[in-house]
Each structure stands twice: as structure tokens, then as C-alpha cells.
Amino acid sequence: MTGHSQGARRATLSHVAERAGVSRSTASLAFSGAGPVSPATKDRVLAAAAELGYGGPDPRARSLRQGRSGVVGIVFDEKLLHAFRDPVNVQTLDGIADGLGVDSNGLLLLTETGAVGEGIRSAAVDAAVLMGCSTVLDDVIAALGRRGIPLVSIEGGEREGVVDIGLDNVNASEELARHLHALGHRRVGSVLLGVDPDRVSRRVTLDELPVITAPVTADRLRGAARVFPGLTAFTAGFNLVENGAAAAGSLLDVPAGERPTAIMAQSDLLAVGVLRAAEERGLRVPDDLSVTGFDGVRIDGLTGHELTTMRQPAADKGRAAGEAVAALIAGEEAHSLQFACELRLGDTTGPVPA
């Protein structure tokens, strides 16, 4: 009888091998194409499979036998709705997929805002890439590290057992600050990325640098503080234009004599928020207020301005992370490395107002 009726037991590779008159291993090789099986034998196996309604080996079972899931986890510490509004994340993910190669594993997007929940602790992944700007990076590393999962971080800093694909955030921010200093600015504010799992917008003092849990935020603030040790900083909480505008408002809504003449935003998205806040208050950029960003990506809403910013190689970072993951999964060595940024001068910075 060909095929199988509703309720009949599901055909297995052993059933196919028996029908074709070959061993189970020969049947397996016929499906995989990985071994010396004659065309006639392969045709006989495939014909038997068709008769029995067998579609091929179950990839889940194969993964279990190999001790692998065939999946790489990509961990964000924010809602995906927020994450994909950031062009840097999109470019980085594209680079990761490219670095993993044409025979790459699938990608599983994981998100834990402010905490490390069951989604991360139990995810069936062969390795994980920890995306930058996370405020719970140490917790994620601890949760996945206990399971022996290979880890690659992006801008996570040096941590034992983790391959880091870094960016020279400290020196890049210092270069931006020196550009403003050369233009005569001394009263400078900063709009920060998230500083802790609460992600509440508030004023941040430089004394808090040692306890900021997001490495990117701390490094970019540290670089700016090398030039402006008296700068005033507010965290936007999340890397969103509207959050950047709110934090900038806190910096600008002070008496004119105390208002910063320049604001350094820790991302281009936040910088667009600063530009909006300035426009709402009738401040001209750069005549009344200079603004810098960080990332060097194209942002909707920047009409009329070319942002002064640090351009980072987001796709190259992702590609390096993907290559590192592929090496670790293959049991090979992978090494941390660091990329540099490039200053891109736009029209949002100018001499300090008279």
C-alpha cells in the first residue's frame, strides 16, 4: 500500500531503509548527499520515502543528536520596537548575518528590558551576540555563561570568557569634545544613553561613572569629561528621538546665563531630539547652540542640517561579531578587536555665541 492513512504511525528513516532494502546509515547518506551512495541506490531510497510519505530527517532530532540548536541568539536590552528604530542596530544585524556566512545558523532575537528573564535563561541557542548599549550586560553574561554558551559582545568591554567587538568610544568622544573646545565652548551639556536598568530620564553626575552599567554610555561620557570636567549630563533613558528632546529640554530650560552653548548627544537619534528641543525654544543651531551626535547614520527628521558626529563602522562591527560566532561554534579561537571612529564635520557646530 502506498502512502499512509490518517492515524497511521509516522514513517521513519528506518521504515524507508527497510522498504528500500538498504541499511539505515545508507538511507541517511542518500538524504544528506554526504557520502558515497550510487545514483541507483539513492533513487531507490527516495522512491521508498515517497511511497511511505517520509519527507526527510527531522532537523530538530538531528540538532539534538549533534548537541546543537542551529540558532544564534541576538540579545537586546530594549523592546524590539525601539531597537529597530535605530539604524545602527539594523546595520549591525546585517553585518552579523554576513559574517556568519551563507551556511549560517538561524538568528533568534531576544529582548529583556531591565532584567534577565526566562527568555534568555532558557533560549535554545548555540551562541549569543550581546548588542551594545545594554544596561544589564553583566547579568546576561552570567545567565548565559553558566550554560557554557559561547558569547560575543558588541561594545561590551573586556570581560572574561567573552569575545568583544569594540569601538574606541572614549577617544572618539574626546575628539568630539576637543572640536567644541577649539570653537570656544566651555559650558557644555550631554544627553546620555541609558545608564542603568531603570532607564529613567534624570540628571547624571560624573561621580556616577563607576556605577553606570551600560559600557557604551560610560565610555562616551568619560571621553567628553576629559575635556569638559564640569559638563552637565542628563540621561534620555532610551535611544529615541523623543527621549532626546525631553532630556535636552532639561538642559535648556534654565536661565540664559547657565544654559549650555553646546550639547553632546551620545547618538544621532538623540541629537535629532536635541535639535527639535532647540527649535521649539527658538534657539538657532549653530548660532545659539552647537549640537553633536554619535554614529554617522542617516536619520529621518534631520532635514535642513548636516550633523557633526562621529561615524562608526556599524556593519563592519556586526560582520566581525558574526565571524567570531562562527569560529566559536566551530570550536576555533576568536579574538577581541576594536574599531575606530571618524569625525564628520557638519553644520550643527560653530563658534561659541558672543
C-alpha positions in Angstrom: 0.0 0.0 0.0 1.4 3.4 -0.9 1.3 6.5 1.3 -0.3 6.4 4.8 -3.7 7.0 6.1 -4.9 9.4 8.8 -4.0 8.0 12.2 -1.3 5.7 10.8 2.1 5.8 12.5 4.5 8.4 11.1 7.1 6.9 8.8 10.7 7.0 10.0 14.1 6.7 8.3 14.2 3.0 9.5 11.0 2.3 7.7 12.4 3.8 4.5 15.6 1.8 4.8 13.6 -1.4 5.2 11.4 -0.6 2.2 14.4 0.2 0.0 16.4 -2.8 1.2 19.4 -0.8 2.5 20.9 -0.1 5.9 19.7 2.9 7.9 23.1 4.6 7.5 22.9 4.2 3.7 19.4 5.7 3.7 20.7 8.6 5.8 23.5 9.2 3.4 21.1 9.1 0.5 19.2 12.0 2.0 22.2 14.1 3.1 24.2 13.6 -0.1 27.3 13.5 2.2 28.6 10.0 1.3 29.3 7.5 -1.4 25.9 6.3 -2.4 25.3 5.2 -6.0 22.6 7.1 -8.0 20.6 3.9 -8.3 20.6 3.3 -4.5 19.7 7.0 -3.9 16.8 6.7 -6.4 15.5 3.6 -4.6 15.7 5.3 -1.2 13.9 8.4 -2.4 11.2 6.2 -4.1 10.6 4.3 -0.9 10.4 7.6 1.1 7.8 8.9 -1.4 5.7 5.7 -1.0 5.8 6.0 2.7 5.2 9.7 2.8 8.5 10.4 4.5 9.8 13.9 4.0 13.4 13.5 5.3 15.2 13.5 8.7 13.7 15.7 11.4 16.1 18.7 11.7 15.2 19.0 15.4 16.2 15.4 16.1 19.4 15.9 14.2 20.2 19.0 16.2 19.6 17.1 19.5 22.0 14.4 18.3 24.6 17.0 17.5 24.0 18.8 20.7 23.2 22.0 18.7 20.1 24.0 18.0 21.3 25.6 14.8 20.4 29.1 16.2 22.4 32.1 17.3 20.8 34.4 19.8 20.9 38.2 19.4 20.3 39.9 22.7 18.8 43.4 23.0 18.2 45.2 26.3 15.2 47.1 24.9 11.9 46.5 23.2 12.4 45.4 19.6 10.1 48.3 18.5 12.7 50.6 19.9 15.7 48.7 18.8 14.8 48.7 15.1 14.2 52.5 15.1 18.0 52.7 15.4 19.8 52.4 12.0 22.9 51.3 13.8 21.2 48.1 15.1 19.9 47.4 11.6 23.3 47.8 10.0 24.9 45.7 12.8 22.4 42.9 12.3 23.0 42.9 8.6 26.8 42.6 9.3 26.3 39.7 11.7 24.3 37.7 9.1 27.0 38.4 6.6 29.8 37.4 9.0 28.1 34.1 9.9 28.2 33.1 6.2 25.9 31.5 3.6 25.6 28.3 5.7 24.8 30.3 8.8 22.6 29.4 11.7 19.2 31.0 12.1 19.0 34.2 14.2 16.8 34.4 17.3 16.1 37.9 18.6 15.9 38.1 22.4 15.0 41.1 24.4 15.0 41.7 28.2 14.3 45.3 29.2 15.8 46.0 32.6 16.0 42.3 33.7 17.2 38.9 32.6 14.1 36.7 32.4 13.3 33.2 31.4 13.5 34.0 27.7 17.3 34.5 27.9 18.0 31.9 30.6 16.3 29.1 28.6 16.9 30.1 25.0 18.0 27.1 22.8 21.0 28.8 21.1 24.4 27.6 20.1 26.0 31.1 20.8 24.8 34.6 21.5 25.7 38.1 20.4 25.1 40.7 23.1 24.2 44.0 21.4 25.8 47.3 22.6 24.2 49.9 24.9 22.9 47.2 27.3 22.3 48.2 30.9 22.1 44.6 32.1 25.1 43.2 30.2 26.8 41.6 33.3 23.5 39.8 34.2 23.1 38.5 30.7 26.7 37.3 30.6 26.2 35.5 33.9 22.9 33.8 32.9 24.3 32.5 29.5 27.8 31.9 30.8 26.5 29.4 33.4 25.2 27.3 30.5 28.6 27.4 28.7 27.2 29.2 25.7 29.9 31.0 23.6 29.4 34.7 23.9 30.4 37.7 21.7 29.6 41.2 22.9 29.5 44.4 20.8 30.9 47.3 22.7 30.7 45.4 25.9 34.3 46.0 27.1 36.8 43.4 28.2 35.1 40.6 30.2 36.5 37.1 31.0 35.1 34.5 28.7 33.6 36.9 26.2 34.9 37.9 22.8 34.3 41.7 22.4 34.0 43.6 19.2 34.6 47.0 20.5 34.6 50.7 19.4 37.0 53.3 20.7 34.2 55.3 22.4 36.4 57.1 24.9 38.8 58.6 22.4 36.1 59.3 19.9 34.0 61.3 22.4 37.1 63.1 23.5 37.8 64.1 19.9 34.3 65.5 19.5 34.7 67.4 22.8 38.0 68.9 21.6 36.3 70.1 18.5 33.8 72.0 20.6 36.6 73.3 22.9 38.5 74.6 19.9 35.4 76.6 18.9 35.4 78.3 22.3 32.7 76.3 24.1 33.1 75.8 27.8 29.6 75.5 29.1 28.7 72.1 27.7 25.8 69.6 28.3 25.4 66.0 27.4 22.4 63.8 26.5 23.2 60.3 27.5 22.0 56.8 26.5 20.7 54.6 29.3 22.8 54.4 32.5 21.0 51.7 34.5 18.2 49.1 34.2 15.6 51.7 35.3 16.2 53.8 32.2 14.7 56.8 33.9 15.5 60.2 32.4 17.4 62.2 35.1 20.5 64.2 35.8 23.7 62.2 36.0 26.8 63.3 37.8 30.4 62.3 36.8 30.7 60.7 40.3 28.3 58.0 39.0 30.7 56.9 36.2 31.9 53.9 38.1 28.4 52.5 38.7 26.9 53.1 35.2 26.0 49.6 34.0 26.0 50.4 30.2 29.6 50.4 29.0 28.9 52.5 25.9 27.3 55.2 28.0 30.1 55.3 30.5 32.9 55.4 27.9 31.3 58.2 25.8 30.7 60.2 29.0 34.2 59.5 30.2 35.7 60.8 26.9 33.7 64.0 27.0 34.6 64.6 30.6 38.3 64.5 29.8 37.8 67.9 28.1 34.8 69.2 30.0 35.1 68.0 33.6 32.2 70.3 34.6 29.7 69.3 31.9 26.1 68.8 32.9 24.5 65.5 31.8 21.0 64.1 31.6 20.2 60.5 30.5 17.5 60.1 28.0 16.8 56.6 29.2 16.1 55.1 25.8 17.8 55.9 22.4 14.7 57.6 20.9 14.3 61.0 19.4 11.5 62.0 21.7 13.6 61.0 24.8 16.5 63.0 23.5 14.2 66.0 23.1 13.0 65.7 26.7 16.5 65.3 28.1 17.7 68.3 26.1 14.7 70.3 27.5 16.0 69.7 31.0 19.4 71.1 29.9 18.0 74.1 28.1 15.2 75.2 30.5 17.5 77.2 32.7 18.4 80.9 32.9 20.2 82.0 29.7 23.4 82.6 31.6 23.5 79.0 32.7 22.3 77.4 29.5 24.9 75.3 27.7 26.3 76.7 24.5 26.8 73.2 23.1 25.2 69.8 23.7 26.9 66.5 23.0 24.3 63.7 22.3 25.5 60.2 22.6 23.8 59.0 19.4 22.5 60.6 16.3 18.9 59.8 17.2 19.3 61.6 20.5 20.9 64.5 18.6 17.8 64.9 16.4 15.9 65.2 19.7 18.2 68.0 20.8 17.7 69.8 17.5 13.9 69.6 18.0 14.2 70.9 21.5 16.3 73.8 20.4 13.9 74.6 17.6 10.9 74.5 20.0 12.6 77.1 22.2 13.5 79.4 19.3 17.3 78.6 19.5 19.2 78.7 16.3 21.7 75.9 15.5 24.6 76.5 15.5 24.3 80.3 16.2 22.8 79.9 19.6 23.6 76.2 20.3 26.0 73.7 18.9 25.0 70.1 18.7 27.0 66.9 18.1 25.8 63.3 17.6 27.5 59.9 17.5 27.1 57.1 14.9 27.2 58.7 11.5 23.9 57.2 10.2 21.1 58.8 8.1 18.3 59.8 10.4 14.8 60.9 9.3 14.0 64.3 10.8 17.4 65.8 10.2 16.1 68.0 7.4 18.0 71.2 7.0 21.1 70.1 8.9 24.2 68.0 8.4 25.0 66.7 11.8 28.5 67.0 13.3 29.1 63.5 14.5 31.5 60.5 14.9 31.0 58.0 12.1 31.2 54.4 13.3 31.6 51.3 11.1 28.4 49.5 12.3 28.2 46.9 9.5 31.9 46.1 10.0 31.4 45.6 13.7 28.5 43.2 13.0 30.5 41.3 10.4 33.3 40.8 12.8 30.9 39.6 15.5 29.3 37.1 13.1 32.8 35.8 12.1 33.7 35.4 15.8 30.5 33.5 16.5 31.1 31.2 13.5 34.6 30.4 14.7 33.5 29.7 18.3 30.7 27.4 17.2 33.2 25.5 15.0 35.5 25.1 18.1 38.1 27.5 16.8 39.6 30.5 18.6 38.2 34.0 18.2 39.8 37.2 19.4 38.5 40.5 20.6 39.2 43.6 18.5 38.4 47.3 18.4 37.3 49.6 15.6 37.9 53.3 15.4 35.5 56.2 14.5 35.9 59.1 12.2 35.0 62.7 12.9 32.5 64.0 10.4 32.0 67.8 10.5 28.6 69.1 9.7 26.8 72.4 10.1 25.4 71.9 13.6 28.6 73.2 15.4 30.0 76.7 15.3 31.9 79.3 17.4 30.6 79.9 20.9 27.9 82.7 20.9 29.3 86.1 21.7 
